[in-house]
Amino acid sequence: MKTSSSATYLIASIAIAGSLIAGFATGPAFAQQVAFKTDQFKFAFSYQLGELAAAETAETLLLRLQREVRAYCSGGPRKMTLDERSLVDACTNATMRESIGKFGSATLAQAYAERSDG
């Protein structure tokens, strides 16, 4: 009886050790290398000058711009960890701040300031 029990423990130990080795050899299945956009970038964004004239159209333009910037910063729609989401938010906010001034529109700048405050 003692020999049978020892053999069972030995087989179980070998199975567990083999599983651990296989797990460490393959690495984590869910890990992804995410390259966050930290360098300055340029992308084509089309708009009409008339969209900068009124507050309503400037707000619509602002929403379109923010969607495109967020898509670039995040690398596309996917599930993110909290740390990844923080990096994407920081990238989006910094890019939006820098981009708004380049339009040269007080209406768009005002729409952005109102969204940032609220």
Steps between C-alpha positions, in 0.01 A plus 500: 500500500784737582666437159179571309449829682860610437470417130180705475667800662800462273282490187300802620819693574638423155172607336495827694865571426443428131204737493699774667790459258264504202327811637822689552637392162199633308466829691177682577234450237340840550808719497523750218767747419315828463685783338345821623539802284735731683665671204337782311296377209305637207189369336262627236187657643259657257258775594326796344570856611127539560524244781709749697245783474221387735519345845284199402710406198822566693380255769430237233846558350652472848330164559626365165852617575496346847381163360783494247763604753381240753501230232858586411619519861338169595594308188135420432207360695601232749484417867754690709635481850461802727864593443458480123183709519687766701773516235244525220313775686823695554595464132151609389490801733847621403433458129165676521654796687773532237263454205232752595739796474608396151147554363519873577132513590373675811168315466669159505728608786195613697318171433808310618535714813133444587536122458818497708341699782179301511 
